[in-house]
Amino acid sequence: MKTIRELRDAKGWTQLELANRLGVTPSTVYNWERGRFEPRLSQLRDLARVFEIRMDEIDFVPEPESATKKLAA
């Protein structure tokens, strides 16, 4: 299983490019990648379609916070 960011990076797409392919905003993609929200079922289907994988191959583990963000807190 791979996260949305890993899948996006493997395709060489920016968050904006993925958002345009899915018909969502770049902030939606950002929030999915950070684990703030999970895609709705219809969006999950679209993600699987654009990445050419099964829906159950997408992992929703959020990205770890960067060390700089933790130090700033």
N, C-alpha and C positions, 0 to 999 in steps of 0.2 A: 504494500500500500504506500502511496505517496501523497503528500499534501498538495493543496492547490498551487502553492508557490513552487514546489519542486516540479510539478507538471508544467506550469507556466514557464519556468526557467528552462526546462528541457526543450520547449518549443522555441525559445528565444523571444518570447512575447513580453511586452511591458504590461503593467496593470491596465493601462488605457486600451491596448490592443485586445486583451482578453475581454475587458468590459464591452468594447464595441462588438465583438463577436457574439456576446451573450445578450446584448441589449440592456445592460445594467450600467450603473455609474462606476467610475474608477474607485470611489470611496466604498462601494459595496464590495468590490474585489479586495480592497485593502482590509476591510473589516472581517471578511471570510479568512483571509490569510493570517490575521492576528488572533483569530478565535473569538472575536466579539460576537459574531453572528454565524449561523450555519445557513447554507442555501436552502430554499424551499425545494420541495420535491421536483417541481418543474424546472427549477434552476439546476438542480443536481443532474437531471436528465440531460440538460443542455451542456453542462460541464463534461459529462461522460461522452457526449457526442463530439464536442470540439476536440477533446483529448483522445478520442478514439479508444476508449477503455470502458469497462463496466462500471456502473455506479458504485458497487461495493469495493472498487479498487481505490477510491478516494478517501484519504485519511483527513480527519478534522482536528488533529492535534495542533494547538496554536503554536506559533513561533515563539521561541524563548525571547524574553526581553533582552535588549542589548546591555552589555555591562555598563555602558555610559549612561543609559537611562537609570539604571539601578543606583549608580553613584550620585546622580543628580538629585535623587529623591531624598 
